[in-house]
Amino acid sequence: MKLAKPLPLYPTYNEIKDIDLSLYPELNAFLTESAEPNRLQHWQWGLNFLQYIGRNKSEHTYNRFRNETERFLTWIFLVKQQPMDSLRKQDILEYVDFCWKPPVSLIGLAAYDRFIYQNDHYKVNPKWQPFRMKIPKNQSSDTKVDKKKYRPSQETLKSLFTSVTAFYKYLMNEEICYGNPASIAKTDCRYFIADAQVKEIRRLTEEQWQYVLNIAFSLAENDCAYERSLFIIATLKTLFLRISELSERKDWSPEMRHFWQDGENNWWLKIYGKGRKLRDVSVPTQYLSYLKRYRLYRALPALPSSYENVPLVEKIRGQGGMTSRHLTRLVQEVFDKTYEKMKQEKGENMTRKLMEASTHWLRHTGASMEVERGRALKDISEDLGHSSMATTDTIYVQSENKKRAASGKDRLVD
């Protein structure tokens, strides 16, 4: 049986706060004109859950939970057609089977907005799909993608169970559901793989980092518009920042006054990180030259003061700070130019991994280099904002694996 085309169920973080279904005519019709009596009720459960997430978590967390809640309810509405509060462990495992190999008609190749505002209403974006197959950055856009090869990663499976389990837990607290089949089903999921692999840190090598920094510096020397790109790249790598921690958000605006100096003349940067936690990142002396350079480009005094409530990274046009998406584009432009330069000088083998690099690689690169330099793991962990030093140890300390690899090279064939 052909599956009906799904509709997006929930709008953005801001729009969901006071949502009026009459402004979403297609969604309203889908929920109220169906012969299935549970659609509107289940949608309301999902709405209340996501509003709760939106109030208590970050926008990024809201988006992640929205994706999973939307997929789960779509499966209930169009495939299972059974009330959510009647589902059991086996039903959840059926849902996981569905997500492991969804119909290709539900798989998109890019992220699109769910709704388009037209004529005072929100219309469904026909390009939106509940599943997305990521295309490797090093794959040509002309290459035909086989959607039948879509498979969720282990991280995606974990996110699925985390979100559905949290949804049920919320409904249990509201005395709507009296059990949590998702938490029981997780132990029997056949797609989880026990992972004892050597963990590869997604980072740049020393040589690749020097190329990235040199390219960013050269671009800034030739065109002052690239001063901002140089500052972003130096900051992400040296201060171990996530791209979101440098961006303008609804509940936080990174500003120059967040750089501060203590009584011992040490510089720090106050960061609003994951879990809505504030931390202070130590600022190395060498980094100050990049900070001064960027500030002089913006016609600011060489070093910040406590009253400077100007954006840390400002838009060239308009007011305020920059979004994560815009910051990412600036970094990616430098990565692309570095790839072309390094490929010419060092060859494809030395350069290939640059095609995979993301902004988060700069955070990993900076932290990995500090571990290799011998800096105390506790200090690195606190600058990274990890809640446990064990997290830092697991991600970045690879000394035992290096010893194992070195000893393994001496094995003989004959």
C-alpha positions in Angstrom: 0.0 0.0 0.0 1.3 3.4 -1.0 2.0 5.6 2.0 0.3 9.0 2.1 2.6 12.0 1.9 3.4 13.1 5.4 3.0 16.7 6.6 5.3 18.6 9.0 3.6 18.7 12.3 5.3 21.5 14.3 6.8 24.8 13.4 9.9 26.6 14.7 11.0 27.2 18.3 9.5 30.7 18.3 6.3 29.9 16.4 5.3 27.0 18.6 4.9 29.1 21.7 1.5 30.6 20.7 0.6 28.4 17.7 -2.8 29.0 16.0 -3.8 26.1 13.9 -6.1 28.2 11.8 -2.9 29.8 10.3 -1.8 26.3 9.1 -4.8 25.2 6.9 -3.2 22.0 5.5 -2.0 20.8 8.9 -5.4 21.8 10.4 -7.2 19.7 7.8 -4.9 16.8 8.3 -5.5 16.7 12.0 -9.3 17.5 12.2 -10.8 16.1 9.0 -9.4 12.6 9.3 -11.4 9.5 10.2 -8.7 8.7 12.8 -10.0 10.2 16.0 -6.6 10.3 17.8 -4.7 12.6 15.5 -5.6 16.0 17.0 -5.3 14.6 20.5 -1.9 13.0 19.9 -0.7 16.2 18.1 -1.7 18.2 21.2 0.3 15.8 23.4 3.3 16.3 21.1 2.7 20.1 21.2 2.6 20.2 25.0 5.8 18.1 25.2 7.7 20.3 22.8 6.6 23.4 24.5 7.9 22.0 27.7 11.2 21.2 25.9 11.3 24.7 24.5 10.9 26.3 27.9 13.5 24.2 29.7 16.1 23.4 27.0 18.0 25.1 24.2 16.7 25.8 20.7 19.1 23.1 19.4 17.6 20.5 21.8 14.1 21.6 20.8 14.9 21.0 17.1 16.3 17.6 17.8 13.3 16.5 19.9 10.9 18.0 17.3 12.4 15.9 14.5 12.0 12.7 16.5 8.5 13.5 17.8 7.4 14.4 14.3 8.7 11.2 12.9 7.1 9.1 15.6 3.7 10.7 15.3 3.9 10.5 11.5 4.4 6.7 11.8 1.5 6.4 14.3 -0.8 8.4 12.0 0.1 6.9 8.6 1.4 3.5 9.4 0.5 2.0 12.8 -2.9 3.8 13.1 -3.1 2.9 16.7 -3.3 5.1 19.9 0.1 6.0 21.3 -1.0 5.0 24.9 -1.8 1.4 23.7 1.6 0.7 22.1 3.8 -2.0 23.6 7.5 -2.9 23.3 7.0 -4.8 20.0 5.3 -1.8 18.5 8.2 0.4 19.3 10.6 -2.1 17.7 8.4 -2.0 14.6 8.8 1.7 14.6 12.6 1.3 14.8 12.4 -1.1 11.8 10.5 1.6 9.9 13.2 4.2 10.7 16.0 1.9 9.8 14.6 1.5 6.3 12.0 4.2 5.6 10.2 4.4 2.3 12.4 6.3 -0.2 9.5 8.7 -0.8 10.1 10.0 2.7 13.8 10.7 2.3 15.1 14.1 1.3 18.7 15.1 0.4 18.7 18.6 2.1 17.2 20.4 5.0 14.2 22.6 4.1 11.9 24.8 6.2 8.7 23.0 7.1 6.3 25.9 6.3 6.4 28.8 4.0 4.5 32.0 5.0 2.3 33.1 2.1 -0.9 35.2 2.0 -1.2 35.5 5.8 -1.0 31.7 6.2 1.7 29.0 6.6 1.8 26.6 3.7 3.5 23.2 3.8 6.8 23.3 2.0 6.5 20.5 -0.6 10.3 19.9 -0.5 10.3 18.9 3.2 10.7 15.3 4.1 10.8 13.6 7.6 14.1 11.8 6.8 17.3 13.2 5.4 20.1 11.4 3.7 23.3 13.3 4.2 25.6 13.5 1.2 29.3 13.4 1.9 31.0 16.8 1.4 33.6 15.2 -0.9 30.9 13.7 -3.2 30.1 15.5 -6.4 26.7 17.1 -6.6 26.3 15.5 -10.0 26.5 12.0 -8.4 23.2 10.2 -8.3 22.2 9.3 -4.8 20.7 5.9 -4.1 18.2 6.5 -1.3 17.7 2.8 -0.8 21.1 2.9 0.9 19.9 5.2 3.6 20.7 3.8 7.1 20.6 5.8 10.4 23.8 6.1 12.3 24.2 4.7 15.9 24.0 8.3 17.1 20.6 8.7 15.3 19.3 5.5 16.8 20.3 6.7 20.3 18.6 10.1 19.6 15.4 8.2 18.5 15.2 6.3 21.8 16.1 9.3 23.9 13.4 11.4 22.4 10.6 8.8 22.3 11.5 7.7 25.9 11.4 11.4 27.0 8.0 11.8 25.3 6.5 8.9 27.1 8.0 10.0 30.4 6.4 13.4 30.0 3.0 11.8 29.3 3.4 9.5 32.3 4.1 12.6 34.5 0.9 14.1 33.1 -0.9 10.8 33.9 -1.8 10.3 30.3 0.3 7.1 29.8 1.0 4.5 32.4 4.0 2.9 30.9 7.1 3.6 28.8 7.5 0.9 26.1 10.4 2.8 24.5 12.7 2.4 27.5 12.0 -1.4 27.5 12.4 -1.8 23.7 15.8 -0.2 23.7 17.5 -3.3 25.2 16.0 -5.5 22.4 16.9 -3.2 19.5 18.8 -5.4 17.0 20.4 -2.4 15.3 22.6 -1.3 18.2 26.2 -2.3 17.8 28.6 -2.8 20.7 31.4 -0.5 19.8 35.0 -1.4 20.7 36.5 0.5 17.9 39.5 2.8 18.0 38.0 6.2 18.2 39.1 8.6 15.5 39.1 12.2 16.5 37.6 14.4 13.8 40.4 16.9 13.7 42.9 18.6 11.4 46.6 17.5 11.5 49.2 20.0 12.5 50.1 20.6 8.9 46.4 21.0 7.8 45.8 23.5 10.6 48.8 25.6 9.6 47.5 25.7 6.0 44.0 26.8 7.2 45.5 29.5 9.4 47.9 30.7 6.7 45.1 30.9 4.1 42.9 32.8 6.5 45.7 35.2 7.3 46.6 35.7 3.6 42.9 36.4 2.8 42.7 39.0 5.5 45.9 40.6 4.4 44.6 41.0 0.9 41.0 41.9 1.7 40.0 43.3 5.1 36.5 41.7 4.9 38.3 38.4 5.8 39.5 39.8 9.1 36.3 38.4 10.6 36.9 34.9 9.1 40.5 34.9 10.5 39.2 35.9 14.0 36.4 33.2 13.9 38.8 30.4 12.9 41.4 31.4 15.5 38.8 31.7 18.2 37.1 28.3 17.5 40.4 26.5 17.5 42.2 28.2 20.3 39.4 28.6 22.8 37.8 25.2 21.9 34.4 26.7 21.1 31.4 25.2 19.5 30.0 27.2 16.6 26.8 27.9 18.6 28.8 29.4 21.4 30.1 32.1 19.1 26.7 32.8 17.5 23.7 35.0 18.4 21.0 33.1 20.1 17.5 33.9 21.5 18.7 33.7 25.1 22.3 34.8 24.8 24.3 37.3 22.7 28.1 36.9 22.8 29.6 40.3 23.4 33.1 41.9 23.7 32.5 42.6 27.4 32.5 38.8 27.9 36.3 39.0 27.6 37.5 39.9 31.1 40.8 40.2 33.0 41.3 38.9 36.6 43.5 40.4 39.3 46.5 38.4 38.1 46.2 39.9 34.6 44.9 36.6 33.2 42.3 36.9 30.4 39.1 34.9 30.2 36.1 34.6 28.0 32.7 33.9 29.5 30.8 31.4 27.4 27.2 30.3 27.5 27.4 26.6 26.5 25.4 23.4 26.3 22.9 22.8 29.0 22.5 26.5 29.6 25.7 26.5 31.6 28.1 29.4 31.9 31.9 28.8 31.9 35.0 30.8 31.7 37.6 29.8 29.1 41.2 30.7 29.7 42.6 33.0 26.9 46.2 32.3 26.0 48.6 35.2 25.5 49.3 34.5 21.8 45.6 34.6 21.0 45.4 38.3 22.2 47.2 39.4 19.0 44.3 38.0 16.9 41.8 39.6 19.2 43.6 43.0 18.9 43.8 42.7 15.2 40.1 42.1 14.8 39.1 44.8 17.2 41.3 47.4 15.4 39.7 46.3 12.1 36.4 47.2 13.8 37.8 50.6 15.0 37.7 49.5 18.7 40.4 49.9 21.3 43.0 47.1 21.2 41.5 45.2 24.2 37.9 44.9 25.5 36.5 46.6 28.6 33.6 45.5 30.9 31.1 48.0 29.4 31.4 47.0 25.7 28.1 45.4 24.9 28.9 45.2 21.2 28.6 41.8 19.4 31.6 39.5 19.6 31.3 38.8 15.9 29.1 41.4 14.2 27.2 41.3 10.9 28.7 43.4 8.1 25.1 44.4 7.2 22.5 44.9 9.8 22.7 44.9 13.5 23.6 42.3 16.1 25.7 39.1 16.0 25.8 36.4 13.5 23.9 33.1 13.3 25.5 29.7 13.4 24.6 29.2 9.8 26.4 32.4 8.7 29.5 31.6 10.8 29.6 28.2 9.3 29.6 29.5 5.8 32.6 31.8 6.5 34.6 29.0 8.0 33.7 26.6 5.1 34.9 29.2 2.5 38.3 29.2 4.1 38.3 25.4 4.3 37.5 25.2 0.6 40.3 27.6 -0.4 42.7 25.7 1.9 41.8 22.4 0.2 42.5 23.8 -3.3 45.8 25.3 -2.2 47.0 22.2 -0.2 45.9 19.8 -3.0 48.1 21.7 -5.5 51.1 21.7 -3.2 50.8 18.4 -1.2 48.6 16.2 -3.4 45.2 14.5 -2.9 46.2 12.0 -0.2 47.4 14.7 2.2 44.4 16.9 1.6 41.4 14.5 1.3 40.2 14.8 4.9 39.8 18.6 4.6 36.8 17.9 2.4 35.1 16.3 5.4 36.1 19.0 7.9 33.4 21.0 9.8 33.6 23.9 12.2 33.5 21.4 15.1 36.8 20.0 13.9 38.5 23.2 15.0 37.4 22.6 18.6 38.7 19.0 18.4 41.9 20.2 16.8 42.7 22.8 19.5 41.9 20.4 22.4 43.9 17.5 20.8 46.9 19.7 20.3 46.8 20.8 23.9 46.6 17.1 25.1 49.7 16.4 22.9 51.4 19.4 24.4 51.1 17.9 27.8 48.6 20.4 29.4 46.8 19.0 32.4 43.6 17.1 31.3 41.6 18.7 34.1 42.3 22.2 32.8 41.5 21.2 29.2 38.3 19.6 30.3 37.1 22.8 32.1 37.9 25.0 29.1 36.0 22.6 26.9 33.0 22.7 29.3 32.8 18.9 29.8 30.8 17.9 32.9 33.3 15.1 33.5 37.0 14.8 32.9 36.3 11.2 31.8 34.5 12.6 28.7 37.7 14.5 27.8 39.8 11.5 28.4 37.6 9.3 26.2 37.5 11.7 23.3 41.0 13.1 23.2 43.5 10.8 24.9 44.7 8.3 22.4 48.2 7.4 23.8 47.4 3.7 24.4 46.0 3.3 20.9 49.1 4.9 19.4 51.3 2.5 21.4 49.2 -0.4 20.1 49.5 0.8 16.5 53.2 1.2 16.8 53.8 -2.2 18.2 51.5 -3.7 15.6 53.6 -2.4 12.8 56.4 -4.9 13.7 54.2 -8.0 13.0 55.5 -10.3 10.3 53.7 -12.0 7.4 56.3 -14.7 6.7 
